[in-house]
Amino acid sequence: MQTVFLYLITMKKIITLIVLTSFVVFVNSCGTKKNVTELTDITAAEKAVFNQTEGDTIQIANEETEYEIIIIEPGFNTWLLSIAKPEGFYSQSYLENRNYIMVTTWNQRVLQPQQFNSRLYEMQIDYQQGIDYGYEVNYKMYNYFIYFQRKYNQRLGPFVPRI
């Protein structure tokens, strides 16, 4: 009987060791995220736009809904006009859903300046679900997030920022 008991204890240790090893492998695989640049092909034309130093300013305003978006980012307007998918390519609901996810991540990073670069994540974005900001706002915001992620090698959600 003692032999069986010792065998069970040994099997218990082996199973525990296998479970712990599996857990460590799982945790390590979750922690090794690939960079955006490793997951997407950034063309020479896109790299040239990223290297622009002159400021582009895009302003979207609508007095009826009382919102205003100002994007000041060198190269973004050029990127939007020459590289991004054209207006109408995405549905408004697609853009709204993606924007909500990326805004949530963005705002969380703004609140953690010790962990995330405060020069990249300077201020929170007041974007709320259920408000119809219109197609143009959602289109330009979505594309800015794609541009931002590709240029600064960031991920603002579970989706790879592709064009």
N, C-alpha and C positions, 0 to 999 in steps of 0.2 A: 504494500500500500504506500509506503514511503516513496518508492520509486515513481509511482504515478503522480504523487503530490509534487515532487521535485520537478518532474516533467511539466506539469501544469504551470508551476511558477516560472520555469524557463520559457515556456511558450508565451506566458503573459508578458515577460520582459521583451521577448522578440517582437510581439505584436505592438507593444508600447513603443519600442524603438522604431518600428516601421511607420507607425502613425506619426511620431515626432519628426522623423526624417521627411515624410510626405508633407507635413505641415511646413517645415522649414523650406523645402523646395517650392511649395506653393507661394509662401510669403515672398521669397526672393523673386519668383517670376512675376508677381504682381508689382513689385517695386521697381522693376527694370522697364520703364517706359521708353519707347523709342522717341527720338526727337522728331519734330514735325518735318525737318529737312530730310530725315532718313525715310519717311513715309510718303513723301510727295516729291514730284519732279519739279524743281524750280528752274525755269528756263533762263537763258542768258538775257532775254528781254525783260523778264521779271526782275532779275538781279540788278539790271541797269536802273529800273524804276526804283527799287529799294535803295539804291545808292544816291538818289537825287537829294540835294541839300536845300533847294529852294522850296519854300513853304507853299503848300496847296491849302486853300481854305474852301470848304464846302459848307454852305449854310442852308438849312431847310427850315422854313418857318410857315406857320399857318395861323392866322389870327383867330379863325373860328374855333379851333380846338386849343388855342393858347399854348402851343408847344414850339420849341425851337431847338434845333440840333446844330451845333457847330463842330465840324471836324477839321482840325488843323494838323496836317500830317504831310511832310514832304513826300511827293510821289503818289499819294493816294488818288488824286483826281486823274492823273495820267493812267494809273493802274485800272481804275474804274472804267475809263473810256476805252482802253486798249486791250485789257487782259481779262477782266471779269466777264461772266456770262451777261448777256444783254438783258435789259428790263423785259419782263414778261416771261423769262425762262422759268422762274420759280412761281408757285402760287403764293398768294399773300398768307394763307394759313401756314404753309411750309416755313416761310420767312419768320412769321410771328413765333412759331414754336421753337425754331432754332435760336432766334434772338433772345427769347425768354431764358433758355438754358445758358446761353453765353453771357447774358447780362447778370444772371445769378452768380455765375462763377467769377465774373469780373468784380462784382460788388463784394464778394467774399474776400477777394485778393486785396482790394483797396483797404479793407479792415485789418490786414495782416502785413504791414510794411516791413516787419522784421523778416518775414519769410519770402515775400515777393517784392520785386523791384518797385519802389514807390515812384520812380520816374516813369515807369510804364503804366502803373495803375494809380493815377493821381487822384481821381475823384469818382464818386459813385454815379451811376446812371439811373435816373428815375424812369424806369420802363415797367409798365404794369400790364398784366394780362387783363383782357376784357375791354381795353381801350383801343378803339380803332384809330391807329396813327396814320393809316393810309398806306398804299403800296410803296410810294416813293421813299418814305421814311424807313420802312422795314427793309426795302431793297438796299438802300445805302448803308444802313446800320449793319445788316448782315454782311455785306461786302467789306465794310470796314473791319469787322471781326475776322473775316477770312484773310484780308490783307495783313492785319496786325499779327495774326498767328503765324503766317508764313514768313513775314519779315523778321519778327523777333523770336521765332522758334518757340512759340507758346502753344498750349492746348487749353481751350476754354470749354471743354466738354468732352464727351466720349467720341466725338466725330473727328475724323482726320480732315483738316481744312484743305479740301481740293477745289480746283476751279472747274 
